[in-house]
Amino acid sequence: MKAFINFTIVICCLNLHVFAQKKEKKEKRRINIERSPEQELSYSDRDYLPCIKSVQFHPNGEEQAIPILSLNSGDQLFLSFDDLRADNRTFYYTIEHCTFDWKSSNLSTLEYIEGVTEDRIFDYKSSVNTLQSYTHYQLSFPNEGSMLPKLSGNYLLKVYEDADKSRLILTRKFYVYRQEVGLDINILPSFDVSKRKQNQKLNVEVNLEQLNINNPYQDIKVVVKQNRRDDMQEVLSKPMFVKENQLIYNNNKTLDFDGGNEFHNLDIRSFRLLSGQIQNSIKDSLRTLILIPDQDLSAETYSFSFDEDGKYFIRNNDFDDSEIEGDYARIEFTLKTAPPSKGERLFIVGLFNNFETNSENEMIYDLEKKAWKGFLKLKQGLYHYTYKSIDENGKVLVNKYNGHHFETGNTYDVFTYYRKPATRWDELVGYGTVKTANNERR
């Protein structure tokens, strides 16, 4: 009996030892993956780490549309992104209601979310046969009983690591609307004679219909964006005048947008059969693609070309699955111009980087070659890009090297917000979109 007890004790000790070893190995594996650093929240479309690439965010099945939902419609948004650290991480997400000008509404989550207020991203897979390894993550939301918006308005999607909201990975703006007003949007040449050939002037009428507004000069805000750009938007706080149940926004000096020019196109769907924009391809640890130089178009006449107003689409003609078989390449961009002004900085921008300006997409001027040069790491697909200049005083010159044309095809999104008396949040009560004539040709 004593021998049996001793044998049992030995077996238990061995089992405990094996369990402890397994636990220690798991902990070591977890420790070896360095967690994402803490970040300061920005109420904007932002990728907080250089390793986060190819973020796609749009309504399910509508790749070209802005991320917008009709309240209580049952529709979903789709998010996907790549993490070039190529390990498996635990990412969570939540949403926050925001004011018309993208500040926190300071509401309790119970006031604007029905169901679960935080959830995990379960859908992820590793890249296959690519020079650049990555992990691809994706999700669709809201789902039944999870993250259902209760209010219309602006929302910010936050993705972060290990359920720690300070370890942000990315943030994305989206909209939830309840169409309670009608919108009539017209595009005209500028009323400023000196800008008639280069600007696009919008007039907007908001038809209140059944909506009762006590003070339209205070309670209604209208926001207009060109090509989804935060650097090409205007906020109207007051109508020019009120006519019965219509708010008229037709001031000669408002909503007068620089028409700019068509975006440059880049086709890198195939690394086997290179498109006409690619001058040379160098395969190393990561493929490098050298593009044919772009030219300064500031003094050129308008010429129509197909573009998608800065959008981009992940595509792969070499393999079946663009999500995990699409590879990355280092793209060399060149823009030939006269020497820049003192202190000028130039950036390659598009929706693929949210039109942001940072060290990753900044170009350097080569005096010998009289050209700007810059590099971006991009996944196989179709990209529409342009150049944005910032002078030594910090003034943004969106179209310095692009040209300015009334004929340019552009897309304008119009958002109408209403803040009810004695409330703290803005409701999105109207949304409309309009394209210029050349965009209708596409």
C-alpha positions in Angstrom: 0.0 0.0 0.0 2.8 2.4 0.9 4.6 1.6 -2.4 1.4 2.4 -4.3 1.1 5.7 -2.6 4.7 6.6 -3.3 4.2 5.6 -7.0 1.1 7.8 -7.2 3.0 10.7 -5.7 5.8 10.3 -8.3 3.3 10.2 -11.2 1.5 13.3 -9.9 4.8 15.2 -9.6 5.8 14.2 -13.1 2.5 15.4 -14.5 2.8 18.7 -12.6 6.4 19.0 -14.0 5.2 18.4 -17.6 2.3 20.8 -17.1 4.6 23.5 -15.7 7.0 23.0 -18.7 4.2 23.4 -21.2 2.9 26.5 -19.4 6.4 28.0 -19.3 6.8 27.4 -23.1 3.5 29.1 -23.8 4.5 32.0 -21.7 7.9 32.3 -23.4 6.2 32.2 -26.8 3.8 35.0 -25.7 6.7 37.0 -24.2 8.7 36.8 -27.4 6.0 38.7 -29.4 6.6 42.3 -28.5 3.3 44.1 -27.9 2.3 47.1 -30.0 3.3 50.3 -28.3 0.9 52.7 -26.7 -0.4 55.5 -28.9 -2.2 58.8 -28.6 -5.7 58.5 -30.1 -6.4 60.6 -33.2 -10.0 61.1 -34.4 -9.0 60.5 -38.0 -8.2 57.8 -40.5 -4.8 56.6 -39.3 -2.5 53.6 -39.3 -0.5 53.9 -36.1 2.3 51.5 -37.0 4.4 51.4 -40.3 3.8 47.6 -40.4 0.0 48.0 -40.9 -0.7 48.1 -44.6 -3.4 47.9 -47.2 -6.3 48.8 -45.0 -9.7 48.4 -46.8 -12.8 49.8 -45.2 -16.2 50.0 -47.0 -19.7 48.7 -47.0 -19.9 44.9 -47.6 -19.9 44.3 -51.3 -19.4 48.0 -52.3 -15.7 48.4 -52.6 -15.9 51.9 -54.1 -18.3 53.4 -51.6 -17.5 55.5 -48.5 -17.9 53.6 -45.2 -21.5 54.6 -44.5 -24.6 52.7 -43.1 -28.2 53.5 -42.9 -29.4 53.3 -39.3 -31.2 50.0 -38.4 -30.8 48.8 -42.0 -28.9 45.6 -41.1 -26.1 46.5 -43.5 -22.5 45.8 -42.6 -19.1 47.4 -43.1 -16.0 45.4 -44.1 -12.5 46.0 -42.7 -9.3 44.2 -43.8 -5.6 44.9 -43.3 -2.2 43.3 -43.3 0.3 43.2 -40.5 3.8 42.9 -41.8 5.1 41.6 -38.5 3.6 38.3 -39.8 2.7 36.8 -36.4 -0.7 36.0 -34.9 -1.9 38.8 -32.6 -5.0 39.3 -30.6 -6.8 42.4 -32.0 -10.0 43.9 -30.6 -12.2 46.6 -31.9 -14.9 49.1 -30.7 -16.6 52.2 -32.0 -17.1 55.7 -30.6 -19.8 58.3 -31.5 -18.3 61.6 -32.6 -19.5 65.2 -33.3 -19.9 66.6 -36.8 -16.3 67.9 -36.5 -14.8 64.6 -35.3 -14.5 65.1 -31.6 -15.8 62.8 -28.9 -19.5 63.1 -28.3 -18.7 62.1 -24.6 -21.6 59.7 -24.5 -21.7 56.5 -22.6 -21.4 53.4 -24.9 -24.9 52.4 -23.6 -26.3 55.5 -25.3 -25.1 54.7 -28.8 -24.2 50.9 -28.9 -26.7 48.1 -28.7 -25.3 44.7 -27.7 -21.6 43.9 -27.2 -19.4 47.1 -27.0 -16.1 45.4 -27.7 -15.2 42.4 -29.8 -12.3 40.4 -31.1 -11.1 39.9 -34.7 -11.2 36.2 -35.2 -10.7 36.0 -38.9 -7.0 36.0 -39.9 -4.6 34.0 -42.1 -0.9 34.1 -43.1 0.4 35.1 -46.5 1.4 32.3 -48.9 4.5 32.2 -51.2 5.2 35.9 -50.9 8.6 37.7 -50.5 7.0 39.9 -47.9 5.4 37.8 -45.2 2.3 39.2 -43.4 -0.8 38.2 -41.6 -4.1 39.3 -43.1 -7.0 40.3 -40.8 -10.6 41.0 -41.7 -14.0 41.5 -40.1 -17.6 42.5 -40.9 -19.7 44.5 -38.5 -22.1 45.3 -37.0 -23.5 41.8 -36.2 -26.7 40.8 -34.5 -26.2 41.5 -30.8 -22.8 43.1 -31.3 -21.7 46.7 -32.0 -25.1 47.9 -33.4 -25.2 51.8 -33.6 -28.3 53.2 -31.8 -27.8 56.8 -33.0 -27.1 58.3 -36.4 -23.9 60.4 -36.7 -20.2 60.2 -37.1 -18.4 57.1 -35.7 -14.8 56.2 -35.1 -13.7 52.5 -35.4 -10.8 51.7 -33.2 -8.6 48.5 -33.6 -6.1 47.8 -30.8 -4.1 44.9 -29.4 -4.8 42.7 -26.4 -8.0 44.5 -25.4 -5.8 47.5 -24.4 -7.3 50.6 -26.0 -4.0 52.5 -25.6 -2.2 50.1 -28.0 -3.9 51.3 -31.1 -3.3 49.7 -34.5 -5.6 51.8 -36.7 -8.6 54.1 -36.6 -11.2 54.7 -39.3 -14.0 57.1 -39.6 -17.5 55.9 -40.7 -21.0 57.3 -40.9 -24.4 56.2 -39.8 -27.3 58.2 -41.3 -31.0 58.4 -41.1 -32.3 60.2 -44.2 -34.7 62.8 -42.8 -33.9 65.7 -45.2 -33.6 65.9 -49.0 -30.6 67.3 -50.7 -30.3 69.1 -54.0 -26.7 69.6 -55.1 -25.5 71.5 -58.2 -22.0 72.0 -59.6 -21.2 75.2 -61.5 -18.2 77.2 -62.6 -16.8 79.6 -60.0 -18.5 83.0 -59.7 -15.0 84.4 -59.3 -14.1 85.3 -62.9 -10.4 84.7 -62.3 -11.2 81.1 -61.2 -13.9 80.1 -63.6 -11.6 77.8 -65.6 -10.1 76.0 -62.6 -12.7 75.9 -59.8 -15.9 73.9 -59.2 -18.6 75.7 -57.3 -21.3 73.8 -55.4 -24.7 75.1 -54.4 -26.6 73.0 -51.9 -30.3 73.1 -50.9 -31.5 71.2 -47.8 -35.2 70.3 -47.9 -36.3 69.9 -44.3 -39.4 67.9 -45.3 -40.9 66.5 -42.1 -38.0 67.6 -39.8 -38.9 70.4 -37.4 -36.0 72.7 -36.9 -36.3 75.5 -34.3 -33.2 77.4 -35.3 -31.6 76.4 -38.6 -28.9 79.0 -38.3 -27.6 77.2 -35.2 -28.9 73.6 -35.2 -27.8 72.5 -38.7 -24.3 71.9 -40.1 -23.4 71.0 -43.6 -20.0 69.4 -44.5 -18.8 68.9 -48.1 -15.8 66.8 -49.1 -14.0 66.5 -52.4 -12.8 62.9 -53.1 -13.1 62.0 -49.3 -10.2 64.3 -48.5 -10.0 66.0 -45.1 -7.7 68.6 -46.7 -10.4 69.4 -49.3 -13.5 69.9 -47.3 -15.6 72.8 -46.1 -18.0 73.2 -43.2 -21.1 75.5 -43.5 -22.4 76.6 -40.2 -25.2 78.8 -41.5 -27.4 78.8 -44.6 -27.3 81.9 -46.9 -31.1 82.1 -46.3 -34.1 80.1 -45.3 -37.1 79.7 -47.7 -40.1 78.0 -46.2 -38.8 74.5 -45.5 -35.6 74.9 -47.5 -32.1 75.9 -46.3 -30.2 77.5 -49.2 -26.4 77.4 -49.3 -25.4 79.4 -52.4 -23.0 82.1 -51.1 -20.6 83.1 -53.9 -17.6 82.6 -51.7 -18.3 79.2 -50.2 -18.0 75.7 -51.6 -15.7 77.0 -54.3 -13.3 74.0 -54.8 -10.1 73.9 -56.8 -10.9 71.3 -59.5 -7.4 70.0 -59.6 -6.5 67.3 -62.1 -7.1 63.6 -62.7 -5.1 61.3 -60.5 -2.1 59.3 -61.7 -2.8 55.6 -62.3 -0.6 52.8 -61.1 -1.3 49.2 -62.2 0.8 46.6 -60.2 -1.7 43.7 -60.4 0.9 41.5 -62.0 4.7 41.1 -61.3 5.0 38.7 -64.3 3.4 40.9 -67.0 4.4 44.5 -66.1 2.1 47.4 -66.9 3.1 50.3 -69.1 3.9 52.6 -66.2 6.8 50.4 -65.0 10.2 51.2 -66.4 12.2 48.5 -64.6 11.8 45.7 -62.1 14.5 44.4 -59.7 13.9 41.2 -57.7 15.8 40.9 -54.4 14.6 40.2 -50.9 11.7 42.5 -51.9 10.9 43.4 -55.5 11.6 47.0 -56.5 9.5 48.6 -59.3 10.8 51.8 -61.0 8.1 53.8 -62.5 8.3 56.0 -65.6 8.7 59.6 -64.3 5.6 61.8 -63.9 5.8 65.3 -65.3 4.9 68.7 -63.8 1.3 69.3 -65.1 0.8 72.8 -63.6 1.0 74.6 -67.0 -0.6 71.9 -69.1 -4.1 72.0 -70.6 -6.7 69.6 -69.3 -6.7 66.1 -70.8 -9.2 63.5 -69.7 -8.0 60.2 -68.3 -9.7 57.5 -66.3 -9.2 57.5 -62.6 -11.0 56.6 -59.4 -10.5 59.8 -57.4 -7.7 58.6 -55.3 -9.1 55.1 -54.5 -7.2 51.9 -54.6 -8.1 48.2 -55.0 -6.1 45.2 -54.0 -5.9 42.9 -57.0 -3.6 40.0 -58.1 -3.5 38.7 -61.7 -0.7 36.3 -60.9 -2.6 34.1 -58.3 -6.1 33.4 -57.3 -6.3 34.9 -53.7 -5.4 38.6 -53.6 -5.8 38.7 -49.8 -2.9 36.3 -48.9 -1.1 35.6 -52.3 -0.7 39.3 -53.2 2.9 40.4 -52.7 4.4 43.7 -51.8 6.9 45.7 -53.8 9.0 48.8 -53.2 7.8 51.4 -55.7 10.1 54.2 -56.9 8.2 57.3 -57.8 9.7 60.2 -59.8 8.3 63.7 -60.5 10.2 65.9 -62.8 9.9 69.6 -61.9 12.0 72.8 -61.7 14.0 73.1 -58.4 11.6 73.6 -55.5 11.1 76.7 -53.4 13.0 77.1 -50.2 11.8 74.7 -47.5 9.2 73.0 -49.7 8.3 69.4 -49.0 6.5 67.0 -51.3 4.4 63.9 -50.6 2.9 61.0 -52.6 -0.8 60.8 -51.5 -4.0 58.9 -52.1 -6.7 57.0 -50.1 -4.1 54.2 -49.7 -2.4 56.5 -47.1 -5.4 58.6 -46.2 -3.8 61.6 -48.0 -1.5 62.0 -44.9 1.9 63.6 -45.0 4.7 61.9 -43.1 8.2 60.5 -43.4 7.0 57.3 -45.2 5.6 59.1 -48.2 7.8 62.2 -48.3 9.9 62.7 -51.5 13.5 64.1 -51.8 14.6 66.5 -54.6 17.5 65.4 -56.7 19.2 68.6 -58.0 21.3 66.7 -60.5 18.3 64.9 -62.1 15.9 67.8 -61.5 13.3 65.5 -60.1 11.6 64.5 -56.9 12.1 60.9 -55.8 10.2 58.8 -53.2 9.5 55.2 -52.3 6.4 53.4 -51.1 5.8 49.8 -50.1 2.6 48.7 -51.8 0.6 45.5 -52.2 -0.3 44.2 -55.7 -3.3 46.1 -57.0 -4.6 49.3 -58.7 -3.7 52.7 -57.2 -4.7 56.2 -58.0 -2.3 58.8 -56.5 -1.3 62.4 -56.7 1.3 64.8 -55.2 0.8 67.2 -52.3 3.2 70.1 -51.6 3.7 71.9 -48.3 5.7 75.2 -48.3 8.1 76.4 -45.6 5.3 78.1 -43.7 3.3 74.9 -43.5 0.7 76.0 -46.2 -0.7 73.0 -48.1 -0.6 73.3 -51.8 -2.8 70.4 -53.0 -2.4 70.9 -56.7 0.9 72.8 -57.2 2.2 70.2 -59.7 -1.1 68.8 -60.8 -2.8 71.7 -62.5 -6.2 73.3 -61.9 -9.2 72.6 -64.2 -12.9 73.0 -64.0 -13.3 69.9 -66.3 -11.7 67.5 -63.8 -13.8 64.5 -62.7 -14.3 64.8 -59.0 -16.7 63.2 -56.4 -18.4 65.4 -53.7 -20.0 64.0 -50.6 -22.5 66.2 -48.7 -23.4 65.5 -45.0 -26.1 67.3 -43.1 -26.0 67.2 -39.3 -28.7 68.2 -36.8 -28.2 68.8 -33.1 -31.5 68.8 -31.2 -31.9 71.3 -28.5 -30.6 70.2 -25.1 -28.6 67.3 -26.5 -24.9 66.7 -26.7 -24.5 64.9 -30.0 -25.0 65.5 -33.7 -27.2 63.3 -35.8 -26.5 62.7 -39.5 -29.9 63.4 -41.0 -28.9 63.7 -44.6 -26.3 62.3 -47.0 -25.9 62.8 -50.7 -23.2 62.5 -53.3 -22.6 64.1 -56.7 -20.1 63.7 -59.5 -18.8 66.2 -62.0 -19.7 65.7 -65.7 -16.4 63.9 -66.5 -16.9 61.5 -63.6 -20.2 60.5 -65.1 -18.3 59.3 -68.3 -16.5 56.6 -66.3 
